Amino acid sequence: MVMEGTILGHKISSKGIEVDKAKVEVIEKLLPPTKVNGIRSFLGYADYYRRFIKDFSKISKSMCKLLQQNQHFFFDDECQSAFKELKKRLISAPHHCSTRLDVTV
């Protein structure tokens, strides 16, 4: 039986769920997007984890507006704040999951 492993960027063990350190380092170094493709890429990645991020839609709303057709790209303070908040939540462990796993040996 496997006692611990990494699944979807999270380390699962008898101690509970922890964020994988390699994932944390990559996300911490991300720079704010400078083009629409960068926003689309970041939100696509973050969207995969949206079930672990409370109020994901509210937080990402300002960035999503930049994806609308004929929208001028202006990454303002509200977008910067949303980007930082999503990064913060991506590198923290999911809060609604059980933090204790029953492991039988």
C-alpha positions in Angstrom: 0.0 0.0 0.0 1.2 3.5 -0.9 1.5 5.7 2.2 1.8 9.0 0.4 1.6 10.4 -3.1 1.2 13.5 -5.2 -2.2 14.0 -6.9 -3.1 17.1 -8.9 -0.4 19.2 -7.3 -1.2 18.2 -3.7 0.7 15.8 -1.5 -1.6 13.3 0.2 -0.4 11.4 3.2 -1.6 10.1 6.6 -0.9 13.7 7.9 -3.5 15.1 5.5 -3.4 17.2 2.3 -0.4 19.5 1.7 0.5 21.6 -1.3 3.4 20.2 -3.4 6.4 22.4 -2.9 7.4 22.3 -6.6 3.9 23.7 -7.5 4.2 26.5 -5.0 7.6 27.6 -6.4 6.3 27.8 -9.9 3.1 29.7 -9.0 5.0 32.1 -6.7 7.3 33.1 -9.6 4.4 33.8 -12.0 4.4 37.4 -13.3 1.1 39.2 -14.0 -0.2 38.6 -17.6 0.7 41.2 -20.2 -1.6 39.9 -23.0 -5.0 38.3 -23.4 -3.3 34.9 -24.0 -1.6 35.2 -20.6 -4.9 35.8 -18.9 -6.5 32.9 -20.7 -3.7 30.6 -19.8 -3.6 31.6 -16.1 -7.4 31.5 -15.7 -7.5 28.1 -17.5 -5.0 26.7 -15.0 -6.7 28.3 -12.0 -10.1 27.1 -13.3 -9.0 23.5 -12.9 -8.7 24.2 -9.1 -11.9 26.3 -8.8 -13.7 23.9 -6.6 -11.0 24.5 -4.0 -11.2 28.3 -4.3 -14.1 29.9 -2.5 -15.7 32.7 -4.5 -13.5 31.9 -7.6 -15.9 33.6 -10.0 -16.1 36.8 -7.9 -12.3 37.0 -7.6 -11.6 36.3 -11.3 -14.4 38.6 -12.6 -12.1 41.6 -13.4 -9.7 39.4 -15.3 -12.5 37.6 -17.1 -13.7 40.9 -18.4 -10.4 41.3 -20.3 -11.3 38.2 -22.3 -14.4 39.8 -23.8 -14.4 40.6 -27.5 -13.3 44.1 -28.5 -12.2 44.8 -24.9 -9.1 47.0 -24.5 -6.4 45.2 -22.5 -5.7 47.2 -19.4 -4.4 45.1 -16.4 -5.5 47.6 -13.7 -5.2 47.4 -9.9 -8.4 45.3 -9.6 -6.9 42.7 -12.0 -3.6 42.8 -10.1 -5.4 42.2 -6.8 -7.4 39.3 -8.3 -4.2 37.8 -9.8 -2.4 38.0 -6.4 -5.4 36.5 -4.6 -5.8 33.6 -7.0 -2.1 32.9 -6.7 -2.3 32.9 -2.9 -5.2 30.5 -2.9 -3.6 28.2 -5.5 -0.6 27.7 -3.3 -2.6 27.0 -0.1 -4.1 23.6 0.7 -7.7 23.1 -0.1 -9.8 24.1 2.9 -12.9 22.1 2.3 -11.2 18.7 2.0 -10.7 16.5 4.9 -7.3 17.2 6.5 -7.1 13.8 8.0 -7.1 10.6 6.0 -7.8 7.2 7.5 -4.9 5.0 6.5 -5.1 1.4 7.4 -2.0 -0.8 7.3 
